[in-house]
Amino acid sequence: MAIDLEVLKSERDKLKEGLREVEGELRKLEAQLKVLRQREIQTKREIEAVSTLIDIKDSREPKASSVDQAKAD
């Protein structure tokens, strides 16, 4: 039994349309991924900035001696 040429062409057209839909969805997901990566980078930068501020603050505060710490306890 031979498959009709028109049936094959119709099936090919359906597959092409499905592919276009998948490609469109892929572009949307790639855009979302890019946004998430940018948020990740920004968050890491903020963490690094806050860590630097903490380090600066720690280095400027006088260190309490062990005697002073014992009195506080």
Secondary structure, DSSP 8 states (H G I E B T S, - for coil): ----HHHHHHHHHHHHHHHHHHHHHHHHHHHHHHHHHHHHHHHHHHHHHHHHHHHHHHHHS----HHHHHHH-
